Amino acid sequence: MISLRRAASVSDYRKLARRRLPRTLFEYIDGGSYAESTLRRNVQDLEQLLLRQRVMRDMSALEMRTETLGQALRMPIALAPVGIAGMFARRGEVQAARAAAAAGVPLCLSTVGICSVEEVARAVQPPWFQLYVLRDRGYMRELLRRAHAAGCPVLLLTVDLPTPGARYRDVRSGFTGLRGMSAWLNRARDGLTHPRWLWDVWACGRPHRLGSVEGALPGEPAARDFLAWIARNFDRSVSWQDIDWIRAEWDRPIVVKGIMTVEDAREAVRIGAQALVVSNHGGRQLDGIASSIAALPRIAESVGEALEVYVDGGIRSGLDALKALCLGAKLCFVGRAWAYALGAAGQAGVERLLAILRSELEVAMILTGCRTLHEAGRALLESD
């Protein structure tokens, strides 16, 4: 059995999170939509890419720092927005933000995080802020103003969730769909069989509300059919024209997340985004589509230098990150990876995970003869 002290990889933290977290929460982190074919493809397609080992290259001087959107980062990795992370560990978004700050990388706070944008900004530093568009545009304007006042340097607009995908695991676990006494009994049984989590999060981690959007759902705890609330309140009518009113409220960089086609990438350029994220929402939305890494090269080539290109989906190691950089990504988001680590060991787990990713990236760069991130390109990958 793996112990926290011996956790050496994202896979190890996944196993530890599975032991510590209630089933409903673990399946929420771990699962995808429908048959989860895209979820698997995200990981498998990265595994299929082969690096080219080079030797005798004098790798005594190695540089993995980068700069994006005016921010200096110690490595090209960021913590992706993850909903309700405050249910995985006590005030989990704050703990993850502290770990990210210590590692010199950004955390992007989810719209539907347990901790509000103000709480995270006060506790650590202003995070990047992710925006989902709700039907109540007045409330969204208020939320944008709050994130701006909190000092968030970047707005990440997630565009691939006008409605939630069908997530079978969440139905089977009781995370969504149950009502009344059945829901209460399911949560109680799940919590009581995980006493460490019960004390750390349920007893000591309150309030359990979606801090940034609490005003849009007064009196509704986060645990009550979270995905059903999303389906009722997220705006299916959102379009590229909505960037205009968002831009009117936000004068800092905008990143568009959820781009999987060249056509949509060109739209992101047209509306003046500073960056985009090639992402299929971690395989949690439309199943049966390409992996993020498969879509990355043609999107990066299509936009050229017009904006910065990031990638999200399937990154499980520093080796994966280098592969993504070789195919055109400037920055690699990790989502499930840090959620597992947070669920397993809180801030310490996320700190250790980021140290592991950094070490793995360093080794991959040394053994491919890649001294700086500027040298990461197709020449480091085996050709077909």
DODOVEX-619042 format. One line per 2 residues: their letters; for each residue z, x, y of C-alpha. Coordinates in steps of 0.25 Angstrom, whole numbers, padded with zeros to 4 digits. Last residue first. Layout:
a	Z:X:Y; ...
//
This chain:
ds	-0150:0024:0036; -0145:0035:0046
el	-0132:0041:0044; -0123:0040:0056
la	-0119:0050:0066; -0133:0051:0072
rg	-0132:0037:0075; -0123:0040:0087
ae	-0109:0045:0090; -0111:0057:0099
hl	-0106:0051:0111; -0093:0048:0104
tr	-0091:0063:0104; -0090:0074:0094
cg	-0098:0067:0083; -0100:0077:0071
tl	-0099:0066:0061; -0086:0071:0055
im	-0079:0073:0068; -0083:0059:0073
av	-0079:0052:0060; -0066:0060:0060
el	-0063:0056:0075; -0067:0041:0072
es	-0057:0041:0060; -0046:0047:0069
rl	-0048:0037:0080; -0049:0025:0070
ia	-0036:0030:0064; -0029:0032:0078
ll	-0033:0018:0081; -0027:0012:0068
re	-0014:0020:0071; -0013:0014:0085
vg	-0016:0000:0079; -0006:0001:0068
aq	0005:0006:0078; 0002:-0006:0087
ga	0005:-0016:0076; 0006:-0011:0062
ag	-0003:-0019:0052; -0007:-0030:0061
la	-0011:-0021:0072; -0018:-0012:0062
ya	-0026:-0023:0056; -0030:-0029:0070
wa	-0034:-0014:0074; -0044:-0014:0063
rg	-0048:-0028:0064; -0053:-0026:0078
vf	-0060:-0012:0081; -0069:-0010:0093
cl	-0079:0002:0093; -0083:0007:0106
ka	-0097:0013:0111; -0104:0008:0099
gl	-0119:0013:0097; -0121:0015:0082
cl	-0114:0028:0082; -0102:0022:0089
ak	-0101:0012:0077; -0101:0023:0067
la	-0090:0030:0074; -0081:0018:0074
dl	-0083:0015:0060; -0079:0030:0057
gs	-0066:0027:0066; -0063:0016:0056
ri	-0064:0001:0054; -0074:-0004:0064
gg	-0080:-0017:0057; -0083:-0025:0070
dv	-0083:-0021:0085; -0094:-0013:0092
yv	-0095:-0008:0107; -0108:-0006:0115
el	-0107:-0002:0130; -0117:-0008:0139
ae	-0131:-0006:0144; -0132:0008:0138
gv	-0141:0004:0126; -0140:-0011:0124
se	-0150:-0013:0113; -0145:0000:0106
ai	-0131:-0004:0105; -0135:-0018:0100
rp	-0144:-0012:0089; -0133:-0002:0085
la	-0121:-0012:0084; -0126:-0023:0076
ai	-0124:-0016:0063; -0110:-0011:0067
ss	-0106:-0026:0071; -0110:-0031:0058
ai	-0121:-0041:0057; -0119:-0056:0055
gd	-0115:-0064:0043; -0102:-0069:0049
lq	-0101:-0074:0064; -0087:-0073:0069
rg	-0076:-0064:0062; -0085:-0052:0058
gh	-0078:-0043:0067; -0082:-0051:0079
ns	-0097:-0048:0077; -0096:-0036:0087
vv	-0105:-0027:0095; -0096:-0026:0107
la	-0103:-0026:0121; -0101:-0018:0133
qa	-0102:-0018:0149; -0107:-0033:0149
gi	-0117:-0036:0159; -0123:-0049:0155
rv	-0136:-0043:0151; -0130:-0032:0143
ae	-0122:-0042:0135; -0135:-0050:0133
ra	-0141:-0038:0128; -0130:-0037:0117
de	-0133:-0051:0114; -0147:-0049:0110
vt	-0144:-0036:0103; -0135:-0044:0093
mi	-0121:-0043:0089; -0112:-0044:0102
gk	-0098:-0049:0100; -0091:-0042:0111
vv	-0096:-0042:0126; -0088:-0032:0134
ip	-0086:-0034:0149; -0081:-0023:0159
rd	-0073:-0028:0171; -0076:-0038:0182
we	-0072:-0050:0174; -0070:-0064:0180
ar	-0085:-0066:0185; -0089:-0058:0172
iw	-0084:-0069:0164; -0091:-0079:0172
di	-0104:-0072:0170; -0102:-0068:0155
dq	-0102:-0083:0152; -0117:-0083:0154
ws	-0118:-0075:0141; -0113:-0087:0133
vs	-0100:-0094:0130; -0102:-0109:0125
rd	-0094:-0107:0112; -0081:-0105:0120
fn	-0069:-0102:0113; -0058:-0113:0113
ra	-0059:-0122:0101; -0064:-0111:0091
iw	-0054:-0101:0096; -0043:-0111:0094
al	-0047:-0113:0080; -0047:-0098:0078
fd	-0032:-0097:0082; -0027:-0108:0073
ra	-0013:-0108:0078; -0008:-0094:0078
ap	-0011:-0091:0092; 0000:-0101:0097
eg	-0006:-0113:0105; 0003:-0118:0116
pl	-0007:-0115:0127; -0021:-0112:0122
ag	-0029:-0107:0134; -0017:-0102:0141
ev	-0014:-0093:0129; -0027:-0086:0130
sg	-0023:-0072:0133; -0010:-0073:0125
lr	-0015:-0080:0112; -0002:-0084:0108
hp	0008:-0079:0098; 0020:-0076:0108
rg	0026:-0069:0100; 0026:-0056:0093
ca	0041:-0055:0088; 0042:-0066:0077
wv	0027:-0068:0073; 0022:-0054:0076
dw	0032:-0044:0071; 0041:-0053:0063
lw	0031:-0061:0056; 0022:-0049:0054
rp	0033:-0042:0047; 0036:-0054:0039
ht	0022:-0057:0033; 0024:-0068:0023
lg	0032:-0076:0033; 0020:-0075:0042
dr	0009:-0081:0033; 0019:-0092:0028
ar	0022:-0096:0042; 0007:-0096:0046
nl	0003:-0104:0035; 0014:-0114:0036
wa	0011:-0116:0051; -0004:-0118:0048
sm	-0001:-0128:0037; 0009:-0135:0046
gr	-0001:-0138:0057; -0015:-0133:0056
lg	-0023:-0123:0048; -0037:-0119:0052
tf	-0035:-0104:0056; -0026:-0093:0051
gs	-0024:-0101:0038; -0028:-0089:0030
rv	-0040:-0096:0024; -0045:-0101:0037
dr	-0043:-0087:0044; -0051:-0081:0032
yr	-0062:-0090:0034; -0066:-0086:0048
ag	-0076:-0095:0053; -0081:-0089:0066
pt	-0074:-0092:0079; -0081:-0099:0090
pl	-0088:-0093:0103; -0083:-0080:0096
dv	-0094:-0069:0098; -0093:-0067:0113
tl	-0081:-0058:0115; -0080:-0053:0129
ll	-0073:-0040:0130; -0067:-0039:0144
vp	-0064:-0024:0148; -0053:-0018:0158
cg	-0042:-0028:0155; -0033:-0027:0168
aa	-0024:-0038:0166; -0030:-0045:0178
ha	-0043:-0045:0171; -0038:-0050:0158
rr	-0031:-0061:0166; -0044:-0064:0174
ll	-0052:-0065:0161; -0041:-0075:0155
er	-0042:-0084:0168; -0057:-0084:0167
my	-0056:-0088:0152; -0046:-0099:0155
gr	-0056:-0105:0165; -0067:-0103:0155
dr	-0060:-0113:0145; -0070:-0112:0133
lv	-0064:-0098:0129; -0072:-0086:0130
yl	-0066:-0074:0122; -0063:-0062:0130
qf	-0058:-0049:0126; -0049:-0040:0135
wp	-0049:-0025:0135; -0034:-0022:0136
pq	-0026:-0019:0149; -0015:-0009:0145
va	-0003:-0010:0136; 0008:-0020:0138
ra	0003:-0027:0151; -0011:-0027:0147
ve	-0008:-0033:0133; 0001:-0044:0138
ev	-0009:-0047:0149; -0020:-0049:0140
sc	-0012:-0058:0131; -0006:-0055:0118
ig	-0010:-0064:0106; -0024:-0060:0108
vt	-0035:-0071:0109; -0043:-0065:0120
sl	-0042:-0052:0112; -0038:-0039:0119
cl	-0047:-0027:0118; -0040:-0015:0115
pv	-0045:-0002:0121; -0044:0012:0116
ga	-0035:0024:0120; -0027:0025:0107
aa	-0014:0021:0114; -0020:0010:0122
aa	-0026:0004:0109; -0012:0005:0102
ra	-0006:-0002:0114; -0017:-0013:0114
aq	-0014:-0015:0099; 0001:-0018:0102
ve	-0002:-0027:0113; -0012:-0035:0105
gr	-0002:-0036:0094; 0009:-0043:0101
ra	0017:-0041:0088; 0007:-0038:0077
fm	-0005:-0046:0071; -0003:-0059:0079
ga	-0005:-0051:0092; -0019:-0048:0087
ig	-0022:-0063:0090; -0037:-0060:0092
vp	-0043:-0045:0090; -0050:-0039:0102
al	-0056:-0026:0098; -0048:-0013:0099
ai	-0057:-0002:0104; -0063:0011:0098
pm	-0071:0022:0105; -0060:0032:0106
rl	-0051:0037:0117; -0056:0027:0126
aq	-0059:0028:0141; -0062:0015:0148
gl	-0073:0013:0158; -0080:0003:0150
te	-0081:0013:0138; -0076:0027:0138
tr	-0075:0036:0125; -0066:0045:0118
me	-0070:0051:0105; -0072:0065:0108
la	-0071:0077:0098; -0070:0091:0100
sm	-0068:0100:0088; -0080:0093:0081
dr	-0088:0106:0079; -0100:0100:0071
mv	-0099:0107:0058; -0101:0094:0050
rq	-0108:0080:0052; -0106:0068:0043
rl	-0115:0056:0046; -0109:0043:0047
ll	-0113:0032:0037; -0114:0017:0041
qe	-0111:0008:0029; -0096:0007:0033
ld	-0100:0001:0046; -0108:-0009:0040
qv	-0097:-0013:0030; -0086:-0015:0041
nr	-0094:-0025:0050; -0101:-0031:0037
rl	-0088:-0035:0031; -0085:-0044:0044
ts	-0099:-0048:0044; -0098:-0054:0030
ea	-0085:-0061:0033; -0088:-0073:0024
ys	-0085:-0082:0036; -0079:-0075:0048
gg	-0070:-0062:0047; -0056:-0059:0042
di	-0047:-0047:0044; -0039:-0051:0056
ye	-0038:-0066:0054; -0035:-0063:0039
fl	-0024:-0054:0043; -0018:-0064:0053
tr	-0018:-0076:0043; -0013:-0067:0032
pl	0000:-0063:0039; -0001:-0049:0043
rr	0007:-0037:0037; 0000:-0035:0024
ra	-0015:-0037:0029; -0012:-0029:0041
lk	-0008:-0017:0032; -0021:-0019:0024
ry	-0029:-0019:0037; -0022:-0007:0042
ds	-0026:0001:0030; -0041:-0004:0031
vs	-0041:0001:0046; -0037:0015:0041
aa	-0026:0024:0038; -0013:0016:0036
rr	-0003:0025:0029; 0009:0023:0039
ls	0006:0008:0039; 0007:0008:0024
im	-0004:0006:0014; 0000:0000:0000
//
